[in-house]
């Protein structure tokens, strides 16, 4: 299972793990509280493997950014908190991804990245980042 099975659902906090598909959508399990939800196809759902972060030159896949955070933190919980100041969050992302586009990546985006990293770390799912890296290397 790579990040293609990890979802962000608009209007719902945290991340979800895809459990199974249904006729009208799918069932997802929250990584925050373990509750299962039935999600219809009308919901705006993002698959983590498809999300990218804007830089000044290109879009960097989220799994690479999360991988850089994992390296910086040695696999531990993020040293910044999602509720830290905008300046602190921007400074942190600048350390991780020096050429990120400050005009198109907002503090709210950085908060989500930190929250998502911490959720993946808490559930021992950071190894999924390596799986995505290997899968994308094979495609190239």
N, CA, C and O of each residue as an XYZ file, in Angstrom:
560
protein
N       0.842     -1.186      0.000
C       0.000      0.000      0.000
C       0.882      1.241      0.000
O       1.661      1.445      0.931
N       0.771      2.053     -1.008
C       1.481      3.323     -1.056
C       0.538      4.447     -0.668
O      -0.543      4.197     -0.135
N       0.937      5.678     -0.931
C       0.092      6.820     -0.593
C      -1.154      6.915     -1.463
O      -2.024      7.746     -1.203
N      -1.255      6.072     -2.494
C      -2.471      6.089     -3.321
C      -3.678      5.557     -2.546
O      -4.809      5.684     -3.013
N      -3.458      4.971     -1.382
C      -4.555      4.473     -0.535
C      -4.808      5.401      0.653
O      -5.640      5.100      1.509
N      -4.086      6.538      0.708
C      -4.265      7.507      1.786
C      -4.937      8.742      1.188
O      -4.480      9.291      0.185
N      -6.033      9.170      1.825
C      -6.880     10.207      1.255
C      -7.025     11.405      2.179
O      -6.976     11.281      3.402
N      -7.206     12.571      1.562
C      -7.618     13.776      2.265
C      -9.000     14.100      1.723
O      -9.181     14.217      0.511
N      -9.974     14.245      2.607
C     -11.353     14.483      2.192
C     -11.728     15.907      2.578
O     -11.642     16.294      3.743
N     -12.146     16.682      1.579
C     -12.501     18.073      1.794
C     -13.614     18.182      2.843
O     -14.615     17.469      2.784
N     -13.411     19.096      3.806
C     -14.404     19.303      4.845
C     -14.263     18.371      6.030
O     -15.004     18.491      7.005
N     -13.319     17.443      5.959
C     -13.102     16.492      7.047
C     -11.641     16.591      7.491
O     -10.741     16.610      6.651
N     -11.399     16.655      8.803
C     -10.023     16.807      9.283
C      -9.214     15.525      9.131
O      -9.768     14.427      9.075
N      -7.913     15.680      9.067
C      -7.007     14.538      9.064
C      -6.930     13.785      7.760
O      -7.288     14.298      6.699
N      -6.456     12.562      7.857
C      -6.281     11.685      6.701
C      -7.111     10.429      6.881
O      -7.493     10.062      7.992
N      -7.378      9.779      5.756
C      -8.186      8.566      5.760
C      -7.500      7.489      4.944
O      -6.817      7.765      3.958
N      -7.699      6.255      5.383
C      -7.162      5.113      4.658
C      -8.323      4.488      3.884
O      -9.383      4.217      4.449
N      -8.112      4.264      2.581
C      -9.139      3.643      1.751
C      -9.308      2.192      2.193
O      -8.343      1.428      2.211
N     -10.541      1.814      2.550
C     -10.809      0.453      3.000
C     -11.330     -0.388      1.837
O     -10.780     -1.442      1.518
N     -12.401      0.099      1.211
C     -12.981     -0.631      0.087
C     -13.822      0.305     -0.763
O     -14.269      1.353     -0.295
N     -14.032     -0.077     -2.000
C     -14.892      0.707     -2.887
C     -16.301      0.149     -2.826
O     -16.503     -1.051     -2.641
N     -17.280      1.044     -2.986
C     -18.679      0.639     -3.033
C     -19.260      1.115     -4.355
O     -18.583      1.769     -5.148
N     -20.519      0.779     -4.580
C     -21.143      1.172     -5.842
C     -21.198      2.694     -5.994
O     -20.971      3.219     -7.084
N     -21.500      3.405     -4.894
C     -21.655      4.856     -4.987
C     -20.491      5.649     -4.432
O     -20.604      6.863     -4.259
N     -19.384      5.003     -4.150
C     -18.237      5.711     -3.587
C     -17.254      4.743     -2.966
O     -16.777      3.820     -3.627
N     -16.949      4.955     -1.680
C     -16.007      4.068     -1.000
C     -16.127      4.221      0.504
O     -16.762      5.152      0.999
N     -15.519      3.308      1.217
C     -15.453      3.349      2.678
C     -14.020      3.727      3.044
O     -13.059      3.157      2.526
N     -13.899      4.701      3.950
C     -12.582      5.168      4.388
C     -12.532      5.135      5.908
O     -13.536      5.355      6.585
N     -11.338      4.855      6.431
C     -11.129      4.812      7.876
C     -10.244      5.975      8.293
O      -9.166      6.176      7.735
N     -10.704      6.737      9.272
C      -9.956      7.894      9.759
C      -8.689      7.451     10.475
O      -8.719      6.526     11.286
N      -7.576      8.113     10.175
C      -6.332      7.843     10.898
C      -6.337      8.536     12.260
O      -5.524      8.216     13.127
N      -7.255      9.484     12.444
C      -7.306     10.215     13.711
C      -8.029      9.418     14.796
O      -7.550      9.329     15.926
N      -9.188      8.837     14.450
C      -9.972      8.148     15.483
C     -10.393      6.727     15.105
O     -11.065      6.054     15.887
N     -10.006      6.267     13.916
C     -10.309      4.900     13.507
C     -11.736      4.662     13.042
O     -12.090      3.536     12.695
N     -12.562      5.706     13.030
C     -13.951      5.550     12.598
C     -14.017      5.384     11.087
O     -13.238      5.983     10.346
N     -14.954      4.564     10.649
C     -15.141      4.347      9.217
C     -16.280      5.213      8.704
O     -17.304      5.376      9.368
N     -16.090      5.760      7.524
C     -17.090      6.610      6.886
C     -17.394      6.084      5.498
O     -16.527      5.536      4.816
N     -18.636      6.260      5.096
C     -18.999      5.964      3.720
C     -18.935      7.297      2.973
O     -19.635      8.245      3.330
N     -18.106      7.368      1.952
C     -17.880      8.610      1.214
C     -18.477      8.464     -0.183
O     -18.183      7.506     -0.899
N     -19.319      9.426     -0.559
C     -19.915      9.362     -1.897
C     -18.978      9.992     -2.917
O     -18.028     10.690     -2.564
N     -19.259      9.739     -4.163
C     -18.418     10.281     -5.237
C     -18.572     11.795     -5.378
O     -17.789     12.430     -6.085
N     -19.574     12.380     -4.711
C     -19.746     13.838     -4.762
C     -18.736     14.565     -3.879
O     -18.478     15.751     -4.087
N     -18.164     13.875     -2.902
C     -17.168     14.503     -2.028
C     -15.901     14.820     -2.809
O     -15.522     14.097     -3.731
N     -15.253     15.917     -2.420
C     -13.986     16.283     -3.026
C     -12.877     15.546     -2.267
O     -12.575     15.867     -1.118
N     -12.279     14.555     -2.932
C     -11.284     13.705     -2.301
C      -9.953     13.851     -3.034
O      -9.908     13.845     -4.264
N      -8.874     13.980     -2.272
C      -7.533     14.044     -2.865
C      -6.736     12.835     -2.396
O      -6.724     12.504     -1.211
N      -6.079     12.191     -3.330
C      -5.210     11.071     -3.015
C      -3.824     11.653     -2.755
O      -3.321     12.430     -3.567
N      -3.202     11.291     -1.638
C      -1.922     11.905     -1.271
C      -0.845     11.726     -2.337
O       0.012     12.593     -2.504
N      -0.883     10.615     -3.055
C       0.141     10.382     -4.077
C       0.007     11.336     -5.260
O       0.926     11.451     -6.071
N      -1.146     12.029     -5.366
C      -1.378     12.941     -6.490
C      -1.146     14.410     -6.129
O      -1.213     15.278     -7.001
N      -0.877     14.693     -4.863
C      -0.704     16.076     -4.410
C       0.746     16.501     -4.608
O       1.671     15.720     -4.386
N       0.933     17.757     -5.032
C       2.279     18.301     -5.235
C       2.357     19.690     -4.601
O       1.342     20.357     -4.401
N       3.576     20.105     -4.291
C       3.837     21.413     -3.699
C       4.544     22.279     -4.740
O       5.493     21.840     -5.389
N       4.070     23.508     -4.886
C       4.671     24.431     -5.849
C       6.054     24.887     -5.392
O       6.250     25.253     -4.233
N       7.000     24.858     -6.314
C       8.296     25.496     -6.082
C       8.459     26.547     -7.169
O       7.576     26.718     -8.009
N       9.568     27.241     -7.156
C       9.795     28.285     -8.150
C      10.043     27.697     -9.543
O       9.879     28.400    -10.541
N      10.434     26.423     -9.628
C      10.768     25.823    -10.912
C       9.825     24.708    -11.348
O       9.636     24.484    -12.544
N       9.229     24.002    -10.373
C       8.400     22.839    -10.720
C       7.435     22.541     -9.583
O       7.401     23.248     -8.576
N       6.651     21.481     -9.762
C       5.817     20.990     -8.679
C       6.494     19.740     -8.116
O       6.805     18.808     -8.859
N       6.720     19.725     -6.804
C       7.379     18.598     -6.153
C       6.295     17.722     -5.517
O       5.480     18.221     -4.740
N       6.275     16.421     -5.836
C       5.273     15.540     -5.243
C       5.330     15.568     -3.718
O       6.404     15.640     -3.120
N       4.143     15.508     -3.100
C       4.051     15.573     -1.641
C       4.894     14.498     -0.966
O       5.495     14.753      0.077
N       4.948     13.297     -1.548
C       5.713     12.227     -0.891
C       7.194     12.596     -0.784
O       7.866     12.172      0.156
N       7.710     13.382     -1.737
C       9.113     13.807     -1.653
C       9.297     14.832     -0.534
O      10.291     14.797      0.191
N       8.329     15.748     -0.398
C       8.400     16.755      0.665
C       8.308     16.062      2.028
O       9.079     16.367      2.937
N       7.355     15.124      2.165
C       7.225     14.381      3.418
C       8.481     13.560      3.695
O       8.882     13.407      4.849
N       9.100     13.034      2.644
C      10.354     12.288      2.793
C      11.477     13.174      3.304
O      12.301     12.740      4.108
N      11.509     14.440      2.828
C      12.530     15.373      3.317
C      12.301     15.724      4.780
O      13.251     15.893      5.545
N      11.023     15.834      5.165
C      10.710     16.088      6.576
C      11.141     14.878      7.402
O      11.720     15.031      8.477
N      10.858     13.683      6.899
C      11.252     12.448      7.604
C      12.762     12.424      7.817
O      13.232     12.075      8.900
N      13.530     12.796      6.781
C      14.993     12.830      6.900
C      15.429     13.873      7.927
O      16.291     13.610      8.766
N      14.819     15.068      7.848
C      15.174     16.156      8.768
C      14.880     15.765     10.214
O      15.652     16.083     11.119
N      13.758     15.072     10.427
C      13.325     14.720     11.782
C      13.794     13.328     12.207
O      13.471     12.879     13.306
N      14.554     12.640     11.344
C      14.998     11.269     11.617
C      13.835     10.338     11.950
O      13.947      9.465     12.810
N      12.706     10.544     11.245
C      11.542      9.686     11.428
C      10.712      9.999     12.660
O       9.730      9.310     12.939
N      11.097     11.032     13.402
C      10.361     11.399     14.621
C       9.249     12.400     14.273
O       9.115     12.827     13.127
N       8.468     12.758     15.279
C       7.402     13.746     15.110
C       8.015     15.079     14.682
O       9.140     15.411     15.057
N       7.265     15.821     13.902
C       7.712     17.115     13.380
C       8.072     18.068     14.527
O       7.367     18.124     15.535
N       9.154     18.805     14.373
C       9.607     19.713     15.424
C       8.790     21.001     15.487
O       8.892     21.744     16.464
N       7.985     21.278     14.471
C       7.058     22.407     14.544
C       5.653     21.855     14.752
O       5.366     20.706     14.415
N       4.801     22.676     15.300
C       3.413     22.290     15.545
C       2.533     22.976     14.491
O       2.842     24.084     14.054
N       1.443     22.323     14.085
C       0.549     22.958     13.112
C       0.024     24.316     13.577
O      -0.324     25.162     12.753
N      -0.032     24.526     14.887
C      -0.559     25.794     15.410
C       0.529     26.845     15.630
O       0.244     27.928     16.140
N       1.764     26.541     15.254
C       2.833     27.537     15.370
C       2.533     28.731     14.460
O       1.652     28.669     13.603
N       3.270     29.797     14.662
C       3.039     31.018     13.890
C       3.315     30.795     12.399
O       4.051     29.889     12.007
N       2.707     31.641     11.600
C       2.892     31.590     10.144
C       4.377     31.669      9.801
O       4.863     30.913      8.958
N       5.098     32.581     10.450
C       6.530     32.756     10.176
C       7.314     31.491     10.505
O       8.195     31.087      9.747
N       6.993     30.868     11.633
C       7.690     29.647     12.056
C       7.435     28.514     11.056
O       8.353     27.781     10.690
N       6.171     28.380     10.618
C       5.830     27.338      9.645
C       6.541     27.568      8.316
O       7.076     26.631      7.724
N       6.547     28.813      7.850
C       7.222     29.139      6.583
C       8.728     28.904      6.687
O       9.349     28.408      5.748
N       9.304     29.258      7.814
C      10.739     29.050      8.033
C      11.060     27.547      8.000
O      12.075     27.131      7.441
N      10.187     26.750      8.602
C      10.387     25.301      8.625
C      10.338     24.724      7.211
O      11.211     23.947      6.824
N       9.314     25.107      6.442
C       9.207     24.579      5.081
C      10.378     25.052      4.228
O      10.847     24.322      3.355
N      10.849     26.267      4.476
C      11.999     26.777      3.737
C      13.235     25.916      4.013
O      14.046     25.690      3.114
N      13.382     25.434      5.259
C      14.492     24.529      5.596
C      14.370     23.206      4.840
O      15.368     22.636      4.399
N      13.135     22.729      4.697
C      12.885     21.436      4.060
C      12.911     21.551      2.536
O      13.465     20.693      1.849
N      12.306     22.617      2.018
C      12.155     22.810      0.577
C      12.501     24.265      0.248
O      11.606     25.100      0.119
N      13.799     24.573      0.110
C      14.254     25.962      0.004
C      13.645     26.773     -1.148
O      13.548     27.997     -1.053
N      13.240     26.111     -2.220
C      12.718     26.888     -3.356
C      11.199     26.818     -3.470
O      10.654     27.011     -4.557
N      10.498     26.539     -2.346
C       9.032     26.500     -2.445
C       8.514     27.890     -2.786
O       9.118     28.897     -2.417
N       7.389     27.937     -3.493
C       6.818     29.196     -3.964
C       5.981     29.837     -2.856
O       4.860     29.407     -2.583
N       6.536     30.858     -2.228
C       5.873     31.504     -1.096
C       4.561     32.179     -1.483
O       3.710     32.411     -0.625
N       4.390     32.498     -2.778
C       3.156     33.141     -3.223
C       2.013     32.145     -3.411
O       0.844     32.520     -3.326
N       2.343     30.885     -3.663
C       1.292     29.893     -3.939
C       1.156     28.814     -2.872
O       0.202     28.036     -2.901
N       2.094     28.756     -1.933
C       1.994     27.807     -0.819
C       1.709     28.641      0.428
O       2.551     29.412      0.890
N       0.494     28.464      0.961
C       0.041     29.275      2.087
C       0.366     28.605      3.421
O       0.685     27.417      3.473
N       0.282     29.385      4.492
C       0.519     28.846      5.835
C      -0.446     27.697      6.122
O      -0.071     26.730      6.785
N      -1.683     27.791      5.633
C      -2.662     26.713      5.847
C      -2.209     25.421      5.162
O      -2.460     24.327      5.669
N      -1.544     25.544      4.016
C      -1.006     24.363      3.329
C       0.117     23.732      4.156
O       0.196     22.510      4.277
N       0.979     24.573      4.721
C       2.098     24.070      5.522
C       1.556     23.378      6.771
O       2.082     22.343      7.182
N       0.500     23.946      7.382
C      -0.129     23.309      8.543
C      -0.598     21.905      8.189
O      -0.388     20.964      8.954
N      -1.238     21.762      7.021
C      -1.719     20.450      6.589
C      -0.559     19.482      6.383
O      -0.641     18.319      6.778
N       0.503     19.951      5.775
C       1.668     19.089      5.548
C       2.200     18.570      6.880
O       2.500     17.384      7.015
N       2.318     19.468      7.870
C       2.821     19.082      9.194
C       1.857     18.096      9.862
O       2.280     17.081     10.417
N       0.553     18.409      9.802
C      -0.444     17.506     10.394
C      -0.396     16.138      9.729
O      -0.399     15.114     10.413
N      -0.353     16.115      8.408
C      -0.342     14.855      7.667
C       0.917     14.051      7.976
O       0.850     12.839      8.181
N       2.063     14.726      8.008
C       3.305     14.028      8.345
C       3.176     13.378      9.725
O       3.511     12.207      9.901
N       2.685     14.155     10.705
C       2.568     13.636     12.071
C       1.603     12.456     12.151
O       1.847     11.509     12.899
N       0.505     12.504     11.385
C      -0.436     11.381     11.366
C       0.209     10.134     10.770
O       0.059      9.034     11.302
N       0.925     10.311      9.668
C       1.609      9.167      9.049
C       2.665      8.606      9.997
O       2.831      7.391     10.103
N       3.382      9.502     10.689
C       4.420      9.075     11.624
C       3.790      8.313     12.791
O       4.299      7.270     13.201
N       2.691      8.830     13.320
C       2.013      8.216     14.461
C       1.534      6.801     14.130
O       1.545      5.922     14.992
N       1.118      6.587     12.898
C       0.577      5.282     12.488
C       1.619      4.409     11.795
O       1.266      3.445     11.117
N       2.893      4.738     11.960
C       3.993      3.969     11.354
C       3.791      3.775      9.851
O       4.000      2.686      9.317
N       3.382      4.852      9.183
C       3.118      4.774      7.750
C       4.140      5.551      6.929
O       3.952      5.730      5.726
N       5.222      6.017      7.561
C       6.231      6.781      6.825
C       6.963      5.924      5.802
O       7.520      6.447      4.837
N       6.964      4.601      6.008
C       7.596      3.730      5.012
C       6.843      3.749      3.686
O       7.391      3.335      2.665
N       5.591      4.226      3.682
C       4.845      4.368      2.426
C       5.521      5.379      1.499
O       5.399      5.290      0.278
N       6.234      6.339      2.090
C       6.944      7.338      1.288
C       8.010      6.655      0.452
O       8.213      7.011     -0.710
N       8.698      5.671      1.036
C       9.728      4.937      0.309
C       9.111      4.102     -0.806
O       9.687      3.984     -1.887
N       7.924      3.514     -0.541
C       7.230      2.726     -1.566
C       6.873      3.606     -2.753
O       7.042      3.197     -3.902
N       6.373      4.829     -2.481
C       6.024      5.736     -3.577
C       7.263      6.146     -4.357
O       7.219      6.262     -5.582
N       8.367      6.365     -3.655
C       9.624      6.721     -4.311
C      10.056      5.603     -5.253
O      10.428      5.863     -6.398
N      10.008      4.356     -4.776
C      10.387      3.216     -5.614
C       9.454      3.065     -6.803
O       9.908      2.822     -7.921
N       8.152      3.205     -6.575
C       7.173      3.064     -7.663
C       7.405      4.119     -8.741
O       7.326      3.820     -9.933
N       7.690      5.340     -8.329
C       7.912      6.410     -9.316
C       9.241      6.273    -10.021
O       9.365      6.657    -11.184
N      10.246      5.729     -9.336
C      11.535      5.482     -9.992
C      11.377      4.435    -11.089
O      11.999      4.542    -12.145
N      10.538      3.411    -10.840
C      10.317      2.360    -11.828
C       9.565      2.879    -13.048
O       9.773      2.393    -14.159
N       8.679      3.882    -12.843
C       7.912      4.439    -13.961
C       8.791      5.260    -14.905
O       8.527      5.333    -16.106
N       9.833      5.874    -14.354
C      10.666      6.785    -15.161
C      11.610      6.036    -16.071
O      12.375      6.655    -16.812
